[in-house]
Every structure is written in C-alpha cells, then in structure tokens.
Amino acid sequence: MIQITTVEKDGFATSHTVASMHVGTHIDAPAHMVAGGKYLSEYSPEHFYGRGVLIDARGKVEIDETALQGVQLKAGDIVLVLTGFSKKYTQKEYFESYPVITDAFAHSLVAAKVHVVGFDSPSPDKAPFAVHRILLSGDVLILENLLGLEQLLGIEQFDIAAFPPKFHSDGAPVRVVAMI
C-alpha cells in the first residue's frame, strides 16, 4: 500500500494499492472461470449472507459426497469446508498439497442450490479446475483462504456474511464473518 496523502500534510489521508482480486481471503464469481459468467456486481446482497453449514473434512485428501451424509442442505446456504489446511498457510505445502473436492461433491452443492462454498485452503481443486467450473456454472460462488473455521466446531446454528465490494469483477477480497 502506498500512502498518497496524509492528514498532517494534506488534511486527509488516502492510500493506493494494486493487487489481484484473488489474493488473501477472497470470493470467486462465475466470470473467473466461465465464459459469459456473472460478475460479482450482478449478485444481490442476499447471495452473500445465509445459514452457515460446516463440513468437517480434516484429514481427507479428497473430499467426496460422503462428507455430506447426514447434512441437511437448503437453498441459499453457505457451506464451509474445514480441512485444517489453513494452519499451513505460510508453508509451501499449503499451495501444493491441499485437499480437493470431487466433482460429485460439487454437483451435490449445485443441486442443493447453495449460494456459496468456502475452504480453508487456496482452492477446491487443481488445474484444469473442473470443480471451479461446476460450482461457478451452477451459481455457487467460491470462498478461498478462509481462517478460523475450527472455531465453528460444535456450533449448531450460525449465519455467514461474506460481502465483497460491489466490483464489476470476477472476484474480490472479502471479510467473512460467522454470527452465532
């Protein structure tokens, strides 16, 4: 971040930054991987707020639809997948060996009409990113690089707010908040 003006010199402070929209905790919109896909600015605020559902997938290398057994998904839910991988964020392994979800898991989320799915890892899949395309084509937005999901273990009811700036963009940084 570059300081452009200061209160002391200019009477007000402003700063400037240049960064990818896919840095840190962020949300992917369909335009990120789907030709002609929607941009974040095309979604109503309701799409970024909803009932939270935590899926505990710690220890799994591949997360398949069996992780959803016994889980009652509803249209509009925001599903968070706890892999425990956020603890490795500063390590090379975080970006190379993270767990992935299967196509079947992704199709289950699309069929349930959830609004958003989030991960405490850099991505739900790896190149060539078929899962991204399944989710985003099905209007399921993707949160990546979440932190602190362990804090939701054992909490039965919570809501999630994940409001990005209203950019005409394929993704944006987002602050995700769980409300218990």
C-alpha positions, 0 to 999 in steps of 0.5 A: 500500500502506498500512502498518497496523502496524509492528514498532517500534510494534506488534511486527509489521508488516502492510500493506493494499492494494486493487487489481484482480486484473488489474493488473501481471503477472497470470493470467486464469481462465475466470470473467473472461470466461465465464459459469459459468467456473472460478475460479482456486481450482478449478485444481490446482497442476499447471495452473500449472507445465509445459514452457515453449514460446516463440513468437517473434512480434516484429514481427507485428501479428497473430499467426496459426497460422503462428507455430506451424509447426514447434512441437511442442505437448503437453498441459499446456504453457505457451506464451509469446508474445514480441512485444517489446511489453513494452519499451513498457510505460510508453508509451501505445502499449503499451495501444493498439497491441499485437499480437493473436492470431487466433482460429485461433491460439487454437483451435490452443492449445485443441486442443493442450490447453495449460494456459496462454498468456502475452504480453508485452503487456496482452492477446491481443486487443481488445474484444469479446475473442473470443480471451479467450473461446476460450482461457478456454472451452477451459481455457487460462488467460491470462498478461498483462504478462509481462517478460523473455521475450527472455531465453528466446531460444535456450533449448531446454528450460525449465519455467514456474511461474506460481502465483497465490494460491489466490483464489476469483477470476477472476484474480490477480497472479502471479510467473512464473518460467522454470527452465532 
